[in-house]
Amino acid sequence: MNDDRLIIRGSPGSPYTRKMLAALRYRQIPYRYHQSPDPALPEPKVRLIPVVYLPDATGARQPEVDSTPIIRRLEHDYPHRQIIPENPVVGLLNALLEDYGDEWLTKAMFHYRWYYAEDIELAGAVLPHYADVTQTDETLQAMKQIFSERQINRLYVVGSNDTTAPVIEASYQRCLEALNAHLKHQPFLLGSRPASSDFAFYGQLTQLAQFDPTPSRLTRQLYPRIHAWVSKCEDLSGLEPDPDGFLTAKPTSASLKAIFTEVGRTYVPVMLANAEAVDLGQLEVKTKVDGLPWIQTPFPYQAKCLHWLRQEYAGLDETERDQVGAVINGTGCERLFLKPTPQRVTEDTKHGSD
Ligand SMILES: N[C@@H](CCC(=O)N[C@@H](CS)C(=O)NCC(=O)O)C(=O)O
């Protein structure tokens, strides 16, 4: 039998896998979910999950990693129930929020999981089972040790350290506050239907709000609405989207602006400082976030993300830029687009976030 369902390989503990799966479910795209490698399928060049196997020009399945471009390719291949708003202004706002979810919220996710003893203990105990629940207790115990040590040693990748811990944690809490206030008015970030940015937030929050003890306790206690939102977003296959469900080009809601204010306060200075450090070949990113020091190893993939966002902004006409400005001016996000300097774009990709 010819099975042309899409194949996705990933793991329940991977926020980007959860992002991709939820997007596929909402989009009603038939898929097969593999939770371990299939020797019959090629491995991607960059060893990340999720891996989505997409047909090339000859119909052969090719492994692709990186949820953001994969989502855009699927918009083209399956033109129903789309999650990239057609309006270029709302599209840009969505791209920015998606990137914040993928590249900033993931710092909180990885930080909480591998920084505190209680969280390390749970992740270390549970995650190795995802490869195979029938492994012996001895093997699982050995995996716990190896995997935890490896991940703790990689905290530097997302910029989690003793200096940045207070910034990351305060930012997670403010993000929840802003999201909670926004969800009082509308079910999704950009209207009454979900966009790719919702799935980006959802992916990270499957772990932060529902798995890792420290951040999930906080989320459950203070923001039950967000806990529920995450559960609802898991399977939106039955939601009938209103064709006009995305915000119009002039989204004016104060609660949306508050989310962008949070983005501008944390993600923006770090993305700008990181891109500059990558561009200048520096060994350290050093900046201030919210008046507090931020130090991390440069992350070339995130410089590439900034480049993509600037490219999208550069494609807007004058009126559209003014409309974007009406939402983001004064939030700090406008700084991303002040000086579209050419970036040195490298071929690496990000890694290390589950
Ligand atoms: N930008 C990628 C990020 C994917 C990513 O970082 N995946 C993590 C798991 S959530 C990973 O595979 N890390 C490498 C590892 O754990 O070995 C995406 O959006 O898909």
The ligand as an ORCA input file, in Angstrom:
! r2SCAN-3c Opt
* xyz 0 1
  N      15.548     25.018     15.706
  C      15.238     23.610     15.878
  C      15.669     23.181     17.267
  C      15.587     21.703     17.511
  C      16.288     21.300     18.811
  O      17.033     22.074     19.410
  N      16.041     20.073     19.211
  C      16.647     19.535     20.424
  C      15.629     18.741     21.185
  S      14.228     19.678     21.662
  C      17.753     18.565     20.046
  O      17.584     17.773     19.146
  N      18.891     18.628     20.750
  C      20.010     17.775     20.468
  C      20.137     16.678     21.439
  O      19.338     16.632     22.365
  O      21.005     15.873     21.225
  C      13.741     23.426     15.656
  O      12.998     24.414     15.702
  O      13.325     22.295     15.359
*
